[in-house]
Amino acid sequence: MTSVRIMTLLLALALLPAAVHAAEDASSPRSLDALADDVKFQNGLGFIKLKMYDKALETFNEYLEIYYNGNHRNEAYKYIAEIYFNRLEYARAIQYYRALYEEFSNTEPGVEAFFNTGICYMKMGYDKEASEVFNEIIENHRESAFRQQAELQLDMLNILGE
């Protein structure tokens, strides 16, 4: 527990010069809000670099809770989902990939998150659910780069299902 506190303190000290400099440049409350948004998100990234994934999850979840209109929401969702994916906790990864898709469904990161939902379903052995996700991408996101990947995944599921 003491090492976590020391690492947190070191991370805060590392970010302090940037925060002080940005605060000096801040001329409005909006600038301070943006600074706080960035610092909170950067803390989560710092924990990832330190391989402190539980602290990163905690920090990114706090970020999502506090900064409802934050500049880094899509990235926070993505990092959380990736941590769970890498831990083979696919059901939890799906939860965050779906949240990212619901909030950013008309963006490429949103479609990528939805595609990753299908991959999670495949890893869990839920081929029917994966097929539904990939078909929805093909039908509703024709201009997305993930459309072709969804088609390839469907072809693979069809081959495996034969």
C-alpha positions, -999 to +999 in steps of 0.1 A: +000+000+000+029+024+008+044+018-026+011+028-043+011+061-023+047+067-032+041+060-069+010+083-068+030+111-052+058+107-078+033+108-106+017+139-091+051+156-087+060+147-123+028+164-136+031+194-113+053+216-135+030+212-165+000+219-143+016+250-128+027+263-162-008+257-177-024+273-146-003+304-151-016+306-187-052+301-177-072+333-180-106+319-175-125+293-155-130+273-187-092+271-190-090+257-155-117+232-162-098+220-193-066+218-173-082+197-146-097+175-173-063+170-189-045+164-156-070+137-144-068+119-178-030+121-178-029+106-143-047+075-157-021+073-185+007+076-160-007+046-141-008+026-173+028+035-180+037+023-145+017-009-151-006+000-122-037-011-140-060-011-110-051+025-102-056+033-139-090+018-139-099+037-108-086+070-122-103+066-156-136+056-140-134+087-118-127+107-149-158+094-166-179+102-135-165+137-130-160+150-165-194+142-181-185+163-211-147+157-209-123+160-237-110+125-233-141+104-226-137+082-256-101+075-248-109+068-211-136+042-222-111+027-246-083+023-221-106+008-195-120-017-221-085-026-232-073-033-197-102-056-192-097-072-226-060-078-218-071-094-185-094-117-205-124-102-187-144-099-219-178-093-203-164-062-185-146-051-217-179-053-236-195-031-210-171-003-217-168-008-255-206-006-256-206+026-235-181+041-259-202+031-289-234+045-274-218+078-266-197+081-298-216+059-323-211+083-352-173+084-349-146+060-360-136+053-323-172+044-316-174+020-345-141+005-335-154-001-300-185-018-314-163-040-336-142-049-305-175-059-288-179-084-315-144-097-310-151-101-273-182-121-281-161-143-304-135-149-277-163-159-253-177-183-278-209-163-284-208-165-322-244-155-327-239-123-308-207-116-326-224-121-359-252-096-349-226-070-341-206-075-373-239-074-394-249-042-377-216-026-386-219-037-422-255-023-424-252+009-404-216+020-409-209+016-446-182+043-447-163+030-417-129+013-421-143-014-397-169-024-422-145-045-442-130-060-410-165-069-399-171-087-432-139-106-427-149-117-392-183-128-405-166-149-433-144-165-406-174-172-384-192-188-414-162-210-422-158-221-386-196-228-383-196-252-413 
